[in-house]
Amino acid sequence: MYDVNKVREDFPILAREIYGKPLVYLDNGATTQKPRQVVEAMVDEYYNVNANVHRGVHFLSQQATDLHEASRETVRRFINARSTSEIVFTRGTTESINLLAFTLGEAMVSEGDEVVVSAMEHHSNIVPWQMMCERKGARLRVIPMTDKGELQLDALESLLTERTRILCCTHVSNVLGTVNPVKDIVRTAHDRGIPVLIDGAQSVPHMPINVQELDCDFFAFSGHKVYGPTGVGVLYGKEEWLEKLPPYQGGGEMIKNVSFEKTTYNELPYKFEAGTPDYVATHALATALDYVTRLGMDNIEAYERELTRYAIEQMQQVDGMHIFGEPQERDAVISFQVGDIHHLDMGTLLDRLGIAVRTGHHCAEPLMRRLGIEGTARASFALYNTKQEIDVLVEGIERIRKMF
């Protein structure tokens, strides 16, 4: 049985009060809180194992290196990659996508080529491709979305041409909670020999991920959204694709030999990891992945889906409630407006009741324009949230509605 009260004991911040009210933290789509096990792993490494990795023969350096590379194996196992050579550590999803956009652009994109993204992408999966297209004279094309908040896959085939160099798609919308059928999308692209990047920032914390089963060529996610530290993330890439791409940055670690005449680059994955990595954060990320693995990703997914279903049922009882998107499969995100109440007013007043939600365009301005709005309030759930907290949220929304 999934014991959420036992889980909550691992997150000290949940015992805080905000303005004299118990904290109800519903901004998990932006970042999750950290269990004490993750924080303790970071403290322990700084106090007892701190030394630069890969470069020392002394004991601490070797121990830190072992922890860092063990973390890579933990990530490999967590997403079921074939090899640790396919696991590149980055600073997060944003850097992972920028790395790929730059290197793929340099290696494979020419004037007149095309990149396909979806209408529901986060800015992190739009802007790097726009920058690359501007640099290379390429064109960005967009998979349209239905009014229900689902991608129009019947339009996808006509978007993919002999000039398409990559298709980039979010696994789960950070606004609508839509779970996209990425296996079908990958299959459609692969039938035309087109590689696929999946933005997994919003899926990795909520469901089991098997990149071999998805068959995606690239997959990116951030540590801080899956109960790990900020400033660390992962780019998974199939080995055959990573081998084709040039380095992203130059410096230490990504080299094999350097002379003033020529530099030869390191093997995978180090070719893409210039400079000293945040080896403390990678160890903490592995600790976070071990934490959710012990709870069971299937258990987490089932619990959060039930929590989201309950939240929608309760929120729909509020007069004037508008929940955006009606996807067949929704993950733990609900974006909403109530009557004519501005989303910033809603978020500010909920905060005074101790309830943390996110407001604004959620780094998805094109999606907001498609919906015909400027922004929403967004409640996003995690493995430590409860139905009692949903009740507090709904009571707070109802109280604010009556004020207006």
Solvent accessible surface area in square Angstrom, and as a share of the most:
residue,aa,sasa,rsa
1,M,238,1.06
2,Y,49,0.19
3,D,77,0.40
4,V,22,0.12
5,N,106,0.54
6,K,128,0.54
7,V,7,0.04
8,R,54,0.20
9,E,108,0.48
10,D,31,0.16
11,F,2,0.01
12,P,69,0.44
13,I,65,0.33
14,L,13,0.07
15,A,92,0.71
16,R,138,0.50
17,E,104,0.47
18,I,35,0.18
19,Y,118,0.45
20,G,58,0.56
21,K,84,0.35
22,P,94,0.59
23,L,17,0.08
24,V,7,0.04
25,Y,22,0.08
26,L,0,0.00
27,D,11,0.06
28,N,4,0.02
29,G,4,0.04
30,A,25,0.19
31,T,44,0.26
32,T,2,0.01
33,Q,26,0.12
34,K,47,0.20
35,P,0,0.00
36,R,102,0.37
37,Q,56,0.25
38,V,1,0.00
39,V,74,0.42
40,E,98,0.44
41,A,14,0.11
42,M,50,0.22
43,V,68,0.39
44,D,72,0.37
45,E,1,0.00
46,Y,117,0.45
47,Y,176,0.67
48,N,89,0.46
49,V,9,0.05
50,N,71,0.36
51,A,13,0.10
52,N,59,0.30
53,V,0,0.00
54,H,61,0.27
55,R,118,0.43
56,G,25,0.24
57,V,138,0.79
58,H,100,0.45
59,F,152,0.63
60,L,72,0.36
61,S,1,0.01
62,Q,94,0.42
63,Q,67,0.30
64,A,0,0.00
65,T,26,0.15
66,D,96,0.50
67,L,49,0.24
68,H,1,0.00
69,E,48,0.21
70,A,56,0.43
71,S,1,0.01
72,R,1,0.01
73,E,57,0.26
74,T,14,0.08
75,V,0,0.00
76,R,52,0.19
77,R,133,0.48
78,F,29,0.12
79,I,0,0.00
80,N,54,0.28
81,A,0,0.00
82,R,118,0.43
83,S,33,0.21
84,T,48,0.28
85,S,27,0.18
86,E,1,0.00
87,I,0,0.00
88,V,0,0.00
89,F,16,0.07
90,T,12,0.07
91,R,166,0.61
92,G,8,0.08
93,T,9,0.05
94,T,73,0.43
95,E,29,0.13
96,S,0,0.00
97,I,0,0.00
98,N,40,0.20
99,L,3,0.01
100,L,0,0.00
101,A,3,0.02
102,F,76,0.32
103,T,0,0.00
104,L,0,0.00
105,G,0,0.00
106,E,81,0.36
107,A,49,0.38
108,M,55,0.25
109,V,7,0.04
110,S,67,0.43
111,E,138,0.62
112,G,37,0.36
113,D,2,0.01
114,E,16,0.07
115,V,0,0.00
116,V,0,0.00
117,V,2,0.01
118,S,2,0.01
119,A,16,0.12
120,M,1,0.00
121,E,1,0.00
122,H,53,0.24
123,H,42,0.19
124,S,15,0.09
125,N,0,0.00
126,I,16,0.08
127,V,67,0.38
128,P,8,0.05
129,W,0,0.00
130,Q,77,0.34
131,M,109,0.49
132,M,1,0.00
133,C,8,0.05
134,E,144,0.64
135,R,112,0.41
136,K,53,0.23
137,G,38,0.37
138,A,17,0.13
139,R,134,0.49
140,L,43,0.21
141,R,49,0.18
142,V,70,0.40
143,I,0,0.00
144,P,48,0.30
145,M,2,0.01
146,T,47,0.27
147,D,121,0.62
148,K,115,0.49
149,G,1,0.01
150,E,48,0.22
151,L,13,0.07
152,Q,60,0.27
153,L,57,0.28
154,D,125,0.65
155,A,25,0.20
156,L,3,0.01
157,E,98,0.44
158,S,85,0.55
159,L,20,0.10
160,L,11,0.06
161,T,52,0.30
162,E,155,0.69
163,R,92,0.33
164,T,6,0.03
165,R,62,0.22
166,I,0,0.00
167,L,0,0.00
168,C,0,0.00
169,C,0,0.00
170,T,6,0.04
171,H,12,0.05
172,V,0,0.00
173,S,1,0.00
174,N,10,0.05
175,V,0,0.00
176,L,0,0.00
177,G,0,0.00
178,T,4,0.02
179,V,18,0.11
180,N,3,0.02
181,P,57,0.36
182,V,4,0.02
183,K,83,0.35
184,D,64,0.33
185,I,1,0.00
186,V,2,0.01
187,R,131,0.48
188,T,27,0.16
189,A,0,0.00
190,H,55,0.24
191,D,108,0.56
192,R,101,0.37
193,G,64,0.62
194,I,6,0.03
195,P,5,0.03
196,V,0,0.00
197,L,0,0.00
198,I,0,0.00
199,D,7,0.04
200,G,0,0.00
201,A,10,0.08
202,Q,16,0.07
203,S,0,0.00
204,V,1,0.00
205,P,3,0.02
206,H,7,0.03
207,M,13,0.06
208,P,64,0.40
209,I,11,0.05
210,N,50,0.26
211,V,0,0.00
212,Q,71,0.32
213,E,107,0.48
214,L,18,0.09
215,D,60,0.31
216,C,0,0.00
217,D,5,0.02
218,F,0,0.00
219,F,0,0.00
220,A,0,0.00
221,F,1,0.00
222,S,7,0.04
223,G,0,0.00
224,H,40,0.18
225,K,30,0.13
226,V,0,0.00
227,Y,0,0.00
228,G,0,0.00
229,P,11,0.07
230,T,94,0.55
231,G,39,0.37
232,V,3,0.02
233,G,0,0.00
234,V,0,0.00
235,L,0,0.00
236,Y,0,0.00
237,G,0,0.00
238,K,19,0.08
239,E,64,0.29
240,E,93,0.42
241,W,34,0.12
242,L,0,0.00
243,E,105,0.47
244,K,120,0.51
245,L,3,0.02
246,P,43,0.27
247,P,23,0.14
248,Y,57,0.22
249,Q,101,0.45
250,G,65,0.63
251,G,42,0.41
252,G,38,0.36
253,E,28,0.13
254,M,4,0.02
255,I,54,0.27
256,K,120,0.51
257,N,96,0.49
258,V,98,0.56
259,S,55,0.35
260,F,213,0.89
261,E,155,0.69
262,K,142,0.60
263,T,41,0.24
264,T,55,0.32
265,Y,107,0.41
266,N,33,0.17
267,E,107,0.48
268,L,12,0.06
269,P,5,0.03
270,Y,42,0.16
271,K,19,0.08
272,F,12,0.05
273,E,14,0.06
274,A,29,0.23
275,G,27,0.26
276,T,75,0.44
277,P,24,0.15
278,D,70,0.37
279,Y,25,0.10
280,V,3,0.02
281,A,1,0.01
282,T,2,0.01
283,H,38,0.17
284,A,0,0.00
285,L,0,0.00
286,A,8,0.06
287,T,23,0.14
288,A,0,0.00
289,L,1,0.00
290,D,50,0.26
291,Y,8,0.03
292,V,0,0.00
293,T,78,0.45
294,R,161,0.59
295,L,42,0.21
296,G,19,0.18
297,M,20,0.09
298,D,100,0.52
299,N,78,0.40
300,I,0,0.00
301,E,40,0.18
302,A,66,0.51
303,Y,47,0.18
304,E,2,0.01
305,R,62,0.22
306,E,62,0.28
307,L,2,0.01
308,T,4,0.02
309,R,111,0.40
310,Y,39,0.15
311,A,0,0.00
312,I,34,0.17
313,E,74,0.33
314,Q,44,0.20
315,M,0,0.00
316,Q,116,0.52
317,Q,133,0.59
318,V,6,0.03
319,D,94,0.49
320,G,49,0.47
321,M,31,0.14
322,H,95,0.43
323,I,23,0.12
324,F,8,0.03
325,G,11,0.10
326,E,122,0.54
327,P,16,0.10
328,Q,180,0.80
329,E,78,0.35
330,R,31,0.11
331,D,2,0.01
332,A,1,0.00
333,V,2,0.01
334,I,0,0.00
335,S,0,0.00
336,F,0,0.00
337,Q,43,0.19
338,V,2,0.01
339,G,50,0.48
340,D,153,0.79
341,I,14,0.07
342,H,78,0.35
343,H,17,0.08
344,L,97,0.48
345,D,60,0.31
346,M,4,0.02
347,G,10,0.10
348,T,86,0.50
349,L,47,0.23
350,L,0,0.00
351,D,54,0.28
352,R,132,0.48
353,L,29,0.14
354,G,2,0.02
355,I,1,0.00
356,A,25,0.20
357,V,21,0.12
358,R,106,0.39
359,T,39,0.23
360,G,15,0.14
361,H,68,0.31
362,H,13,0.06
363,C,53,0.32
364,A,0,0.00
365,E,70,0.31
366,P,52,0.33
367,L,0,0.00
368,M,4,0.02
369,R,164,0.60
370,R,99,0.36
371,L,41,0.20
372,G,66,0.63
373,I,37,0.19
374,E,141,0.63
375,G,0,0.00
376,T,0,0.00
377,A,1,0.01
378,R,6,0.02
379,A,0,0.00
380,S,2,0.01
381,F,1,0.00
382,A,0,0.00
383,L,0,0.00
384,Y,0,0.00
385,N,0,0.00
386,T,10,0.06
387,K,75,0.32
388,Q,128,0.57
389,E,12,0.05
390,I,0,0.00
391,D,50,0.26
392,V,59,0.34
393,L,0,0.00
394,V,22,0.13
395,E,114,0.51
396,G,4,0.03
397,I,0,0.00
398,E,44,0.20
399,R,141,0.52
400,I,2,0.01
401,R,69,0.25
402,K,143,0.60
403,M,121,0.54
404,F,132,0.55
